[in-house]
Amino acid sequence: MPRVHTRFGSLRYDSRHVLHFPHGLVGFPGCRRWLLLGDRCCPALAWLQSIDCPEVALAVVSPRRFVPHFQLRVSRQELAPLQWRPADPVQVLVILTRRGETLALNLKAPVVLSLRSGRGVQVIQSGPLPLAYPLALPRRRRSA
């Protein structure tokens, strides 16, 4: 089993679990091979860990968990890198960012994964979807 050294430590992975992004991701064009890792502390959160650039890990979540009305509009041409067929299951994720004390979702550029082919693509959405959709987080209680 191959191994990659990341900020999460040394990870062994099965090459069958590698996600291939033929065009990379915005800002990371050379990062084409990724692992999707669950977060031990937060089941709603996952990490896209780059194999090609081990220092790069992106927090991702399902947009529908936080934005129930989220709709992805994508053409078949945009899905072509996935080798997608209409019956194939896909997973849509968005990148989570931190801006000071605020967490935000990038709804403008979701990531689409084909669960059959193990391929991914980032799709830039037209229209009014925000690049940084702020999440309302519960306030922390201050102790006396």
N, C-alpha and C positions, 0 to 999 in steps of 0.2 A: 504494500500500500504506500502510495506517495505521501509525503509529509510537507506541510507548509508552516513556516514560523511567523506568527502573527502577534498582535497585541493581546490576543486571547491565549497565547502560549503556542506550543507546538501542536499542530493538528494533523492527525492522520485522516485520510479520506479515501473513499472508494472512487475511482475515476468514473464510475457510472453515475455518481451524484454531482458531477461537475456541470454547471450551467454555462453554456457557451453563448456569448453575446457577439455576433459577427461584426457589429459596428461599434462595440464598446458602449460606454455610457457618456452622457454629456459631461465634459470636464475630465473624463478618464478614457480617452480613445484607445489607449494601449492596454487597458484592463479588459480582457475578453473572456477570461475564465474565472468563474465565481462559484462559491459555495453558499448555500442558504442555511444559516445556522439559527436554531431557536435560541431564545434568551431564557436562561435558567430562572431569572427573577420575575419576568413579566411575560406571560403567555401571549399577549397581544403583539409583542415586539419580536422581530427577527433581525438578523444581520446578513447583509450581502457582503461576504468576505472575498476579496480579490485574491486569486492565486498568483496572478502575474505581478501584482503590486501588493505584497503582503501587508504593507503599512496602511492600506486602504480597506476600511470596513464601513459600510453604510447602514444605518438603522432604517428598517422598512416596516411598514404596517399595511394591513388591508384598509383601503380608504373607506369602505362601507362601514367599518366598525366605528368610525368617528364622524363620517359624513354620509348618513344613510341615503341621501338623495344623489350621491355621486353617480354619474353615468359616463362611461367611456365610449367615445365614438371613434372608431378606427376603421380604416379601409382594409380590404383584403391585401392590397399592395403593401401596406405598412406591416402586415403580419407575415408577408412572404419570407423574411429571414427565419421565422419560427418553423418553417416547413409545416405549417398549420393546415389541418383539414377540418371542415365544419363540425365533425363529431368529437374533435379533440378537446379535452378539458384544458382550460387556461387559468392561471392565477394572476390577478392584478394586484400590484403592490405600489405604494408611494414611499418616497424617501422622506424621512423625518429629520428635521434640522432643529438646532437650538439657536435662538437669537436672544442673547442675554438670558433673562429669566423665562422666556417664552419658548414653547415648542411649537413647530409649524410643520404642516404637511405640504409637500410640493405636488399639488393637484394638476399642475400644468404639464408635467412630464412623467406620467406613470410608467412603471415597468410591467411588461406583460411577459409571462413565462408559459411556455408550452410544457405541460407535464408529460407528454408523450415523447417529444424530441429532445427535451433537456436544453432547449434554446430559449434565449430571451431577447427582448428588444425594448428600447425606451421610445415611447411615442410622445411627440410634442403635440399637445392639444391646441386647436384654435379656439377662439371664443374667450369668454370672460373668466375661465378658471384661474384661480390665483397661484402664483409661484410659491407663496408662503401663506397658507391657510392656518391661522392661529388656533391652537387647541386651548380650550378652557380647562384648566386643571384645578383640582380641589385645592383650596388654600390650606397652608400648613397652620396648625394651631401653635400659638406662641405660649410657651410655659411661663409661669409667673416667676 
